Amino acid sequence: MTATVLFVLLLGVAVLGAPLFAVLLAVAMMGFYSRGIDLSAVAIEIYRIADMPLLLALPFFAFAGYVVAASRTSERLVRLTRLFLGWMPGGLAIVSLVACALFTAFTGASGVTIVALGALLYPALTQDGYGERFSLGLVTSSGSLGLLFPPSVPLILYGVIAQQLGVGPFFAIEELFWAGLLPGLLMLVLLSGWSLWTNRHMARPRQTFSSGELFAAVREAIWELPLPVFLIAGIYGGYMAVSEAAIITAAYVVVVEVFIYREIRICQLPEIMRDSMVMVGGILLILGVSLAFTNYLIDAEVPMRLFNLIQRLVADKIVFLILLNILLLILGAILDIFSALVIMVPLILPVAVSYGIDPVHLGIIFLANMQIGYFTPPVGMNLFIASYRFEKPVAELYRATIPFMVVLLAAVLVITYWPQLSLFFR
Amino acid sequence: MTTSAAPRGLRRLQQILHRLEDLIIAGLLTATMGLALYQIVLRNVMGAGIVWGDILIRLMVLWLGMAGAMVATRQRKHISVDLVTRYLSAGWRRAAESLTTLFAGAICLIAFYTSLQFVISERAFGSLAFAQVPYWVCVSILPAAFLVIAVRYLIQFWLTLTRSPKAAS
């Protein structure tokens, strides 16, 4: 009884905007207290963060992403992709999708894609004759595209959480990176196809293919071009551990942007470092606290009870997957991706595994659903960032993103019910 | 911003402390990156790195995270479920804010106390984490960070309470 009251109270402060880590911390403490365990157990659980080698990748990729976002990489990226693809009819829409996906994968879907790339692409799209609503919808919904491509921070975080849970077959983080590849491409292809079809009556773009221009753009971006190559070769090729790739990437990006392009002054670096660590700190604290929270959940056999309950109600794997999709879409609209991962993966993973769903596949399903959540009303973060950036009312963005949401929902269904797409490279 | 009510001297002190905090984070991140790069070079050239290097790097990541969380508190950037505050009037929003900051401050104060107890007992026990570094030193970031976070939330609580309703909107 008291527990229920406390739980409702905690839910209340959470909904009123209390920091999530404090709410989880309170739950964990209540759990330990009720079972007579000394509360210093919380400190021991948080300290376990220092035992996770994979976590090393997080601060360095985050820092590299912030450096890239602070420089003019976005301009060079758009210029280059435009020269490659912009001459086709509907090319600029595809340019936008590809550039946003690459940028988001690298900068960790923190909304910076809309700020950095959307600001370039939105005027370019409308100038090229794309409708305003289409252009707005495109840049808003592309802000989370690329979440499934490495080295996206949510992808790594899922790997960290799933690995430390130790439920189901063990997988290496590289497997998760491989698994995101085809589903991510599917989203890109579907969105590109839809963009081409809906703009099929548009005049051909004025941009023509010129090898001189292309040479100039390549030369301009020459120092950043190796970045995806050595990331891909390093991670997919197995030459580097993910954390090593993160460290080398961060160091390389600093050298290139500060000393070669000179777009970031050395005295700006402490501020960029601080801002990236604020993001990392927010995630790590929630993660650390959730270790204590999860420990409580497991000791209280919550996943077990949840599983029994669901098993009684849902016998079929397909039905379970349908319910999972609905649940994740709702969660994605309410919670941000990091808290959703930290809270829900420990609950869902054991249940999903017992329905025979591969943990790697579950990760891709989870993130694909969450990606839509970024621009789902009422609280999709990217809606507000776009509304702020493009000075449009949020309601207009709701309408503008609907077709893109429908296309991505179709992609999510394919990803969910066709596991081979995610597990192709196994 | 939130400190507009504080006297000038206090505000200056706060600015210096914030700057110091930023520089510590930058220094720590640079050091971690340097050590990690050095480890990679050693491993690939010499075939073996510093034995406790990886443990130290992981520990530094924890410290970085906690320091980042301290700054996140000051910048009000902690992840939260912002479901209803958007739709509240200024007065209700203020009430919600004072409730949530007080709650967070109190919880962090408990976390500070319990993790301090943990550090003290570990110190008495005297085990080593790696090389010659005692375990309790490594853990001491937890009470330190929780204390700073708790104080910050309690200051925010106080400011929310005392701020005039006009300034709140």
Chai-1 contact restraints between the chains, C-beta under 6 A:
chainA,res_idxA,chainB,res_idxB,connection_type,confidence,min_distance_angstrom,max_distance_angstrom,comment,restraint_id
A,V13,B,T100,contact,1.0,0.0,6.0,A-B,restraint_1
A,V13,B,F103,contact,1.0,0.0,6.0,A-B,restraint_2
A,A14,B,V81,contact,1.0,0.0,6.0,A-B,restraint_3
A,V15,B,L83,contact,1.0,0.0,6.0,A-B,restraint_4
A,V15,B,V84,contact,1.0,0.0,6.0,A-B,restraint_5
A,L16,B,A96,contact,1.0,0.0,6.0,A-B,restraint_6
A,L16,B,T100,contact,1.0,0.0,6.0,A-B,restraint_7
A,G17,B,S80,contact,1.0,0.0,6.0,A-B,restraint_8
A,G17,B,D82,contact,1.0,0.0,6.0,A-B,restraint_9
A,G17,B,T85,contact,1.0,0.0,6.0,A-B,restraint_10
A,G17,B,T100,contact,1.0,0.0,6.0,A-B,restraint_11
A,A18,B,T100,contact,1.0,0.0,6.0,A-B,restraint_12
A,A18,B,F103,contact,1.0,0.0,6.0,A-B,restraint_13
A,A18,B,A104,contact,1.0,0.0,6.0,A-B,restraint_14
A,P19,B,H78,contact,1.0,0.0,6.0,A-B,restraint_15
A,P19,B,S80,contact,1.0,0.0,6.0,A-B,restraint_16
A,P19,B,A104,contact,1.0,0.0,6.0,A-B,restraint_17
A,L20,B,I79,contact,1.0,0.0,6.0,A-B,restraint_18
A,L20,B,S80,contact,1.0,0.0,6.0,A-B,restraint_19
A,A22,B,A104,contact,1.0,0.0,6.0,A-B,restraint_20
A,A22,B,I107,contact,1.0,0.0,6.0,A-B,restraint_21
A,L25,B,I107,contact,1.0,0.0,6.0,A-B,restraint_22
A,A26,B,I107,contact,1.0,0.0,6.0,A-B,restraint_23
A,L39,B,T114,contact,1.0,0.0,6.0,A-B,restraint_24
A,S40,B,T114,contact,1.0,0.0,6.0,A-B,restraint_25
A,S40,B,Q117,contact,1.0,0.0,6.0,A-B,restraint_26
A,S40,B,F118,contact,1.0,0.0,6.0,A-B,restraint_27
A,A43,B,S115,contact,1.0,0.0,6.0,A-B,restraint_28
A,A43,B,F118,contact,1.0,0.0,6.0,A-B,restraint_29
A,A43,B,L142,contact,1.0,0.0,6.0,A-B,restraint_30
A,Y47,B,V139,contact,1.0,0.0,6.0,A-B,restraint_31
A,I49,B,L62,contact,1.0,0.0,6.0,A-B,restraint_32
A,A50,B,R58,contact,1.0,0.0,6.0,A-B,restraint_33
A,A50,B,L59,contact,1.0,0.0,6.0,A-B,restraint_34
A,A50,B,L62,contact,1.0,0.0,6.0,A-B,restraint_35
A,L55,B,V61,contact,1.0,0.0,6.0,A-B,restraint_36
A,L56,B,V61,contact,1.0,0.0,6.0,A-B,restraint_37
A,P59,B,V61,contact,1.0,0.0,6.0,A-B,restraint_38
A,P59,B,L64,contact,1.0,0.0,6.0,A-B,restraint_39
A,E244,B,I40,contact,1.0,0.0,6.0,A-B,restraint_40
A,I247,B,A36,contact,1.0,0.0,6.0,A-B,restraint_41
A,A251,B,L37,contact,1.0,0.0,6.0,A-B,restraint_42
A,P270,B,D22,contact,1.0,0.0,6.0,A-B,restraint_43
A,P270,B,L23,contact,1.0,0.0,6.0,A-B,restraint_44
A,P270,B,A26,contact,1.0,0.0,6.0,A-B,restraint_45
A,M273,B,A26,contact,1.0,0.0,6.0,A-B,restraint_46
A,M273,B,L29,contact,1.0,0.0,6.0,A-B,restraint_47
A,R274,B,D22,contact,1.0,0.0,6.0,A-B,restraint_48
A,R274,B,I25,contact,1.0,0.0,6.0,A-B,restraint_49
A,M277,B,I25,contact,1.0,0.0,6.0,A-B,restraint_50
A,M277,B,L64,contact,1.0,0.0,6.0,A-B,restraint_51
A,M277,B,G68,contact,1.0,0.0,6.0,A-B,restraint_52
A,V278,B,G68,contact,1.0,0.0,6.0,A-B,restraint_53
A,V278,B,V71,contact,1.0,0.0,6.0,A-B,restraint_54
A,V278,B,A72,contact,1.0,0.0,6.0,A-B,restraint_55
A,V278,B,K77,contact,1.0,0.0,6.0,A-B,restraint_56
A,V280,B,G65,contact,1.0,0.0,6.0,A-B,restraint_57
A,V280,B,G68,contact,1.0,0.0,6.0,A-B,restraint_58
A,G281,B,G65,contact,1.0,0.0,6.0,A-B,restraint_59
A,G281,B,G68,contact,1.0,0.0,6.0,A-B,restraint_60
A,G281,B,A69,contact,1.0,0.0,6.0,A-B,restraint_61
A,G281,B,A72,contact,1.0,0.0,6.0,A-B,restraint_62
A,G282,B,A72,contact,1.0,0.0,6.0,A-B,restraint_63
A,G282,B,H78,contact,1.0,0.0,6.0,A-B,restraint_64
A,G282,B,I79,contact,1.0,0.0,6.0,A-B,restraint_65
A,L284,B,G65,contact,1.0,0.0,6.0,A-B,restraint_66
A,L285,B,A69,contact,1.0,0.0,6.0,A-B,restraint_67
A,D336,B,I79,contact,1.0,0.0,6.0,A-B,restraint_68
A,F338,B,I79,contact,1.0,0.0,6.0,A-B,restraint_69
A,S339,B,I79,contact,1.0,0.0,6.0,A-B,restraint_70
